[in-house]
Amino acid sequence: MLSFMNMRAIKPALLQVHSIIGLAFSLVLALMGITGATMSFEDEIEAYLNAGLMRVEARPTPRLTPDELIARLRAAGGVGKVSAVTLSSNLAVAARVRFVRSEDSSRPSSVYVDPYDAHVLGKPRGEDFFVTIRKLHRWLLLPGDGNGYGRTITGITTVCLVVLLISGLVLRWPPRAGSVKMWLKPNLMLRGRGLHRSLHAVVGTWVLPIYLVIASTGLWYSFEWYRNGATWLLSRPTAAMTQPKPPRGTGTADGRAIALDRAWSTFLHEQGSRFATAQLTLPAGAGTIVRIRSWVQGVSHEGARDEFRVDAVTGQILSSEIYADKTIGERILSSVLDIHRGSILGWPGKLLFMLAAGLMPLFMITGILLYLSRRKLKRVSRQPLRSLVPGE
């Protein structure tokens, strides 16, 4: 640990670094914080808005198979190429069908479908809103989405957030061990600059652990080298890890439409009645491999899922990832999104992470006010350090 005298020597330079980075990236950080907070309870909000669309009347007649469901949708017309189908073991739950991107890279809204007769029940309310919020959060709505420079900007901003957190912690480091107890109690009796600094520093201390978790998991979506490094570090090496991802396509093999029913039958034989919900994703490009993700009833978070890759031509299981059999590191990798938004801890974790993300604009506002007041003090005084708030 740095000595007290060394810390006093580096703090002025560190304060400049902290201020410059904060001013340069505060707006993007505030935007990412607000959008992240907005998406915290996305699943619950959509479930509430679409409660009527997600339910159907259970009937004694058999439900349609995936191929029958898609064939009837296509026969009815007005739908695009199907990319995924979500089915439930509950006889009273509707199926959900998603579609591939159009030529302009936009993705049509998914639809809820009656699994007994393929009648379209409607488009999910709120889906388009959250799609836009997600694009704003991840890529700032810039061209190219995940393949554009918006992804790089948010990635660099996330790295800068880590620098801000570390530099802010060093700037707050107490000269006496006894002063640590003052870190978590803002002085609301102050006014002006003193209040701004108290809020900026103390609330920043509150959310620092959460922001470190958000940043470390957020980088997973920004940089391939970071994702590859985390995968190498936390998972057991498998042949699948060395396979490059093929481009998305229409899911055909030699010009013929693949049969989802064979893959679905293999999955049912493997999982039986253990699954509650399963999502079948059609193969990319000209492949024949169907990816099936399944969740059991009462799953604590979305990352706690089993995943199978099944050849739709032969019905053979090419790979399977059972969540219960994964190592701790592999469970972390499959739950990156749940860790990122706090849902790994249930709804209390989601609420805590939502509040922390929503506080991001506070640091932008107080940081700018502190910078402006510091500039003002430097202009009116030849000894600005005597006029600064203690600790700066």
C-alpha positions as CSV (number, residue, x, y, z in Angstrom):
1,M,0.0,0.0,0.0
2,L,1.2,3.5,-0.8
3,S,2.5,5.5,2.1
4,F,0.6,8.6,3.2
5,M,3.3,11.0,1.8
6,N,3.4,9.2,-1.6
7,M,-0.4,9.4,-1.8
8,R,-0.3,13.1,-1.2
9,A,2.2,13.5,-4.0
10,I,0.2,11.6,-6.6
11,K,-3.3,12.8,-5.7
12,P,-3.2,16.2,-7.6
13,A,-2.1,14.4,-10.8
14,L,-4.6,11.6,-10.2
15,L,-7.4,14.2,-9.6
16,Q,-6.6,15.7,-13.1
17,V,-6.8,12.2,-14.7
18,H,-10.1,11.5,-12.8
19,S,-11.6,14.8,-13.9
20,I,-10.6,14.7,-17.5
21,I,-11.8,11.1,-18.0
22,G,-15.0,11.9,-16.1
23,L,-15.8,15.0,-18.2
24,A,-15.0,13.2,-21.4
25,F,-17.2,10.1,-20.8
26,S,-19.7,11.3,-18.2
27,L,-22.5,11.7,-20.8
28,V,-22.1,8.2,-22.2
29,L,-21.8,6.7,-18.8
30,A,-25.0,8.5,-17.7
31,L,-26.8,7.2,-20.8
32,M,-25.6,3.7,-20.3
33,G,-26.7,3.9,-16.6
34,I,-30.2,5.1,-17.3
35,T,-30.8,2.6,-20.1
36,G,-29.4,-0.2,-18.0
37,A,-31.7,0.7,-15.1
38,T,-34.6,0.8,-17.6
39,M,-33.9,-2.8,-18.7
40,S,-33.5,-4.2,-15.2
41,F,-37.0,-5.5,-14.9
42,E,-37.7,-6.0,-18.6
43,D,-38.8,-9.6,-18.3
44,E,-41.3,-8.8,-15.5
45,I,-42.6,-5.7,-17.4
46,E,-43.1,-7.6,-20.6
47,A,-44.8,-10.5,-18.8
48,Y,-47.2,-8.1,-17.2
49,L,-48.0,-6.2,-20.4
50,N,-48.5,-9.5,-22.4
51,A,-50.3,-11.6,-19.8
52,G,-53.3,-12.0,-22.1
53,L,-51.2,-12.9,-25.2
54,M,-49.0,-15.4,-23.4
55,R,-51.9,-17.7,-22.3
56,V,-54.1,-20.0,-24.4
57,E,-56.9,-22.4,-23.5
58,A,-55.5,-25.9,-22.8
59,R,-57.2,-28.5,-25.1
60,P,-57.2,-32.2,-25.3
61,T,-56.0,-32.1,-28.9
62,P,-52.2,-32.5,-29.5
63,R,-50.2,-29.3,-29.9
64,L,-48.5,-28.7,-33.3
65,T,-44.9,-29.8,-33.7
66,P,-42.3,-27.0,-34.5
67,D,-42.4,-27.8,-38.3
68,E,-46.2,-27.8,-38.4
69,L,-46.3,-24.5,-36.5
70,I,-43.9,-22.8,-38.9
71,A,-45.6,-24.3,-42.0
72,R,-49.0,-23.0,-40.9
73,L,-47.5,-19.5,-40.2
74,R,-45.9,-19.4,-43.6
75,A,-49.1,-20.6,-45.3
76,A,-51.0,-17.8,-43.5
77,G,-48.5,-15.3,-45.0
78,G,-47.3,-11.9,-43.6
79,V,-44.4,-13.3,-41.6
80,G,-40.7,-13.4,-42.3
81,K,-38.2,-16.3,-42.1
82,V,-38.3,-17.9,-38.7
83,S,-35.1,-17.8,-36.6
84,A,-36.3,-19.3,-33.3
85,V,-39.3,-20.9,-31.7
86,T,-39.9,-20.9,-27.9
87,L,-42.2,-23.7,-26.6
88,S,-43.4,-24.5,-23.1
89,S,-44.3,-27.7,-21.3
90,N,-47.3,-25.9,-19.9
91,L,-50.4,-26.7,-22.1
92,A,-51.8,-23.2,-21.5
93,V,-48.8,-21.2,-22.6
94,A,-48.5,-19.7,-26.1
95,A,-45.5,-20.4,-28.3
96,R,-43.3,-17.5,-29.3
97,V,-41.8,-17.2,-32.8
98,R,-38.9,-14.9,-33.7
99,F,-37.7,-14.0,-37.2
100,V,-34.4,-13.3,-38.9
101,R,-33.2,-9.8,-39.7
102,S,-34.3,-8.1,-42.8
103,E,-32.0,-6.8,-45.5
104,D,-31.7,-3.4,-43.6
105,S,-30.5,-5.4,-40.5
106,S,-33.7,-4.6,-38.6
107,R,-35.4,-7.5,-36.9
108,P,-39.2,-7.9,-37.2
109,S,-41.2,-8.1,-34.0
110,S,-41.7,-11.6,-32.7
111,V,-45.2,-13.0,-32.3
112,Y,-47.1,-15.1,-29.8
113,V,-48.8,-18.1,-31.5
114,D,-51.5,-20.5,-30.4
115,P,-49.6,-23.8,-30.3
116,Y,-52.7,-25.8,-31.2
117,D,-53.7,-24.1,-34.5
118,A,-50.8,-21.6,-35.2
119,H,-53.3,-18.7,-34.8
120,V,-51.2,-15.5,-34.3
121,L,-52.2,-14.0,-31.0
122,G,-50.3,-10.7,-31.5
123,K,-47.0,-9.0,-31.1
124,P,-45.5,-8.6,-27.7
125,R,-46.2,-5.2,-26.2
126,G,-43.0,-3.4,-25.1
127,E,-40.7,-5.5,-27.2
128,D,-39.8,-2.7,-29.7
129,F,-39.3,-0.2,-26.9
130,F,-36.8,-2.5,-25.1
131,V,-35.0,-3.4,-28.3
132,T,-34.4,0.3,-28.9
133,I,-33.2,0.8,-25.3
134,R,-30.9,-2.2,-25.6
135,K,-29.4,-0.8,-28.8
136,L,-28.9,2.6,-27.1
137,H,-27.3,0.9,-24.1
138,R,-24.9,-1.3,-26.1
139,W,-24.2,0.6,-29.2
140,L,-25.6,4.2,-28.7
141,L,-27.9,3.6,-31.7
142,L,-25.0,4.1,-34.0
143,P,-24.8,2.4,-37.5
144,G,-23.7,-1.2,-37.6
145,D,-25.1,-2.2,-34.2
146,G,-22.7,-4.8,-32.7
147,N,-20.4,-4.6,-35.8
148,G,-20.2,-0.8,-35.7
149,Y,-18.1,1.7,-33.8
150,G,-20.8,2.2,-31.2
151,R,-19.7,-1.1,-29.6
152,T,-16.1,0.2,-29.4
153,I,-17.2,3.5,-27.8
154,T,-19.2,1.8,-25.1
155,G,-16.3,-0.7,-24.5
156,I,-13.7,2.1,-24.1
157,T,-16.2,4.0,-21.9
158,T,-16.5,0.9,-19.7
159,V,-12.7,0.7,-19.4
160,C,-12.7,4.4,-18.4
161,L,-15.3,3.6,-15.7
162,V,-12.9,1.1,-14.1
163,V,-10.2,3.8,-14.2
164,L,-12.6,6.3,-12.5
165,L,-13.5,3.8,-9.8
166,I,-9.9,3.0,-9.0
167,S,-8.7,6.6,-9.1
168,G,-11.7,7.7,-7.0
169,L,-10.9,5.1,-4.4
170,V,-7.3,6.3,-4.2
171,L,-8.4,9.9,-3.9
172,R,-10.7,9.0,-1.0
173,W,-8.1,6.9,0.8
174,P,-8.1,8.2,4.4
175,P,-5.0,9.5,6.1
176,R,-6.1,7.9,9.3
177,A,-7.6,4.4,9.7
178,G,-10.3,5.9,12.0
179,S,-11.7,8.1,9.3
180,V,-12.9,5.0,7.3
181,K,-16.2,5.1,9.2
182,M,-16.9,8.5,7.6
183,W,-16.8,7.0,4.1
184,L,-20.4,5.8,4.1
185,K,-22.2,8.8,5.6
186,P,-22.8,11.8,3.4
187,N,-22.9,15.2,5.1
188,L,-26.3,16.6,4.0
189,M,-25.8,19.7,6.2
190,L,-23.3,21.1,3.7
191,R,-24.2,23.4,0.9
192,G,-22.8,24.1,-2.5
193,R,-19.4,22.6,-3.3
194,G,-19.1,20.7,0.0
195,L,-22.5,19.0,-0.6
196,H,-21.6,18.2,-4.2
197,R,-18.3,16.5,-3.1
198,S,-19.9,14.7,-0.3
199,L,-22.6,13.2,-2.6
200,H,-20.1,12.4,-5.3
201,A,-17.6,10.7,-3.0
202,V,-19.9,8.9,-0.5
203,V,-22.5,7.7,-3.0
204,G,-19.6,6.6,-5.2
205,T,-18.3,4.5,-2.4
206,W,-21.6,2.9,-2.0
207,V,-21.9,1.8,-5.6
208,L,-18.2,1.1,-6.3
209,P,-18.5,-2.7,-5.8
210,I,-21.6,-2.9,-8.0
211,Y,-20.0,-0.7,-10.7
212,L,-16.9,-3.0,-10.8
213,V,-19.1,-6.0,-11.3
214,I,-21.1,-4.2,-14.0
215,A,-17.9,-3.0,-15.8
216,S,-16.1,-6.3,-15.6
217,T,-19.1,-8.2,-17.1
218,G,-20.0,-5.4,-19.6
219,L,-16.6,-5.7,-21.2
220,W,-17.6,-9.3,-22.2
221,Y,-20.0,-7.8,-24.8
222,S,-17.5,-5.2,-26.1
223,F,-14.2,-6.9,-26.8
224,E,-13.6,-10.4,-28.3
225,W,-10.2,-10.6,-26.7
226,Y,-11.8,-10.0,-23.3
227,R,-14.4,-12.7,-23.9
228,N,-11.9,-15.2,-25.2
229,G,-9.6,-14.5,-22.2
230,A,-12.4,-15.0,-19.7
231,T,-13.5,-18.2,-21.5
232,W,-10.0,-19.6,-21.5
233,L,-9.6,-18.7,-17.8
234,L,-12.9,-20.0,-16.5
235,S,-13.9,-23.0,-18.7
236,R,-12.6,-26.4,-19.4
237,P,-11.2,-26.7,-23.0
238,T,-13.5,-28.3,-25.4
239,A,-13.5,-28.8,-29.2
240,A,-16.5,-26.4,-29.4
241,M,-14.4,-23.6,-28.1
242,T,-12.1,-23.7,-31.1
243,Q,-14.9,-23.6,-33.6
244,P,-15.6,-20.2,-35.3
245,K,-19.2,-19.1,-35.3
246,P,-20.7,-19.3,-38.7
247,P,-22.7,-16.4,-40.1
248,R,-26.4,-16.3,-39.5
249,G,-28.5,-17.6,-42.4
250,T,-31.9,-19.1,-43.3
251,G,-31.3,-22.5,-41.9
252,T,-31.2,-24.7,-45.0
253,A,-29.1,-27.7,-45.9
254,D,-28.2,-28.2,-49.6
255,G,-31.2,-25.9,-50.5
256,R,-33.7,-28.0,-48.5
257,A,-35.5,-26.8,-45.4
258,I,-34.3,-28.7,-42.4
259,A,-36.7,-30.6,-40.1
260,L,-37.0,-29.2,-36.6
261,D,-39.2,-32.0,-35.6
262,R,-36.4,-34.5,-35.6
263,A,-34.3,-32.3,-33.4
264,W,-37.3,-31.6,-31.1
265,S,-38.0,-35.3,-30.8
266,T,-34.4,-36.0,-29.8
267,F,-34.6,-33.2,-27.2
268,L,-37.8,-34.5,-25.7
269,H,-36.3,-38.0,-25.5
270,E,-33.3,-36.6,-23.7
271,Q,-35.0,-34.1,-21.3
272,G,-38.4,-35.7,-21.0
273,S,-40.7,-33.7,-18.7
274,R,-37.8,-32.0,-16.9
275,F,-37.9,-28.8,-19.0
276,A,-40.4,-25.9,-18.4
277,T,-39.4,-23.8,-21.5
278,A,-37.3,-24.6,-24.5
279,Q,-36.0,-22.3,-27.3
280,L,-35.1,-23.9,-30.7
281,T,-32.8,-21.7,-32.7
282,L,-32.5,-22.6,-36.4
283,P,-29.0,-23.2,-37.8
284,A,-26.8,-20.5,-39.2
285,G,-25.8,-20.4,-42.8
286,A,-26.2,-23.7,-44.6
287,G,-25.8,-25.7,-41.5
288,T,-28.1,-28.4,-40.1
289,I,-27.4,-27.9,-36.3
290,V,-30.3,-26.8,-34.2
291,R,-29.4,-25.2,-30.9
292,I,-31.9,-25.9,-28.1
293,R,-31.8,-24.1,-24.8
294,S,-34.0,-25.3,-22.0
295,W,-34.9,-24.0,-18.5
296,V,-36.5,-26.0,-15.7
297,Q,-39.4,-24.8,-13.6
298,G,-38.6,-22.1,-11.1
299,V,-35.1,-21.4,-12.4
300,S,-33.4,-18.7,-10.4
301,H,-31.9,-16.9,-13.4
302,E,-31.8,-17.1,-17.2
303,G,-28.2,-18.4,-17.2
304,A,-29.2,-21.5,-15.4
305,R,-30.0,-23.4,-18.5
306,D,-29.2,-26.6,-20.3
307,E,-28.0,-26.4,-24.0
308,F,-28.0,-29.0,-26.7
309,R,-26.8,-28.9,-30.3
310,V,-28.7,-31.4,-32.4
311,D,-28.2,-32.4,-36.1
312,A,-31.6,-31.8,-37.6
313,V,-30.9,-34.4,-40.4
314,T,-29.8,-37.3,-38.3
315,G,-31.3,-36.4,-34.9
316,Q,-28.0,-36.9,-33.3
317,I,-26.9,-34.9,-30.2
318,L,-23.6,-33.3,-31.2
319,S,-23.0,-31.6,-27.8
320,S,-24.8,-31.0,-24.6
321,E,-24.1,-28.6,-21.7
322,I,-26.0,-29.5,-18.5
323,Y,-25.9,-26.6,-16.1
324,A,-25.8,-28.9,-13.1
325,D,-22.6,-30.5,-14.4
326,K,-20.8,-27.3,-15.1
327,T,-17.9,-26.1,-13.0
328,I,-18.2,-22.8,-11.1
329,G,-16.2,-21.0,-13.8
330,E,-18.5,-22.3,-16.5
331,R,-21.6,-21.3,-14.6
332,I,-20.1,-17.8,-14.3
333,L,-19.6,-17.7,-18.1
334,S,-23.2,-18.9,-18.8
335,S,-24.5,-16.3,-16.4
336,V,-22.6,-13.2,-17.5
337,L,-25.8,-11.3,-18.3
338,D,-27.4,-12.3,-15.0
339,I,-24.3,-11.1,-13.1
340,H,-24.2,-7.9,-15.1
341,R,-27.7,-6.9,-14.2
342,G,-27.8,-8.4,-10.7
343,S,-30.5,-11.0,-11.4
344,I,-28.1,-13.7,-10.2
345,L,-29.2,-12.6,-6.8
346,G,-32.9,-12.7,-7.5
347,W,-35.2,-9.6,-7.6
348,P,-33.3,-7.9,-4.7
349,G,-30.1,-8.0,-6.7
350,K,-31.9,-6.6,-9.7
351,L,-33.4,-3.8,-7.7
352,L,-30.0,-3.0,-6.1
353,F,-28.2,-3.0,-9.5
354,M,-31.1,-0.9,-11.0
355,L,-30.7,1.8,-8.3
356,A,-27.0,1.8,-8.7
357,A,-27.2,2.2,-12.5
358,G,-29.9,4.9,-12.1
359,L,-27.5,6.9,-9.9
360,M,-25.0,7.3,-12.7
361,P,-26.3,10.8,-13.8
362,L,-25.6,12.0,-10.2
363,F,-21.9,11.5,-10.7
364,M,-22.0,13.4,-14.1
365,I,-23.8,16.4,-12.5
366,T,-21.8,16.6,-9.3
367,G,-18.6,15.9,-11.2
368,I,-19.2,18.8,-13.6
369,L,-20.2,21.1,-10.7
370,L,-17.1,20.2,-8.8
371,Y,-14.9,20.9,-11.9
372,L,-16.6,24.2,-12.6
373,S,-16.2,25.4,-9.0
374,R,-12.6,24.3,-8.9
375,R,-11.9,26.3,-12.1
376,K,-13.6,29.3,-10.5
377,L,-11.5,29.1,-7.4
378,K,-8.3,28.9,-9.4
379,R,-9.3,32.1,-11.3
380,V,-10.0,34.1,-8.2
381,S,-7.3,32.9,-5.9
382,R,-3.5,32.6,-6.2
383,Q,-3.6,29.9,-3.6
384,P,-6.4,27.6,-4.9
385,L,-5.4,24.6,-2.8
386,R,-6.4,26.5,0.5
387,S,-9.8,27.1,-0.9
388,L,-10.5,23.6,-2.1
389,V,-12.6,21.1,-0.2
390,P,-10.4,19.0,2.1
391,G,-9.2,15.9,0.3
392,E,-8.8,17.5,-3.2
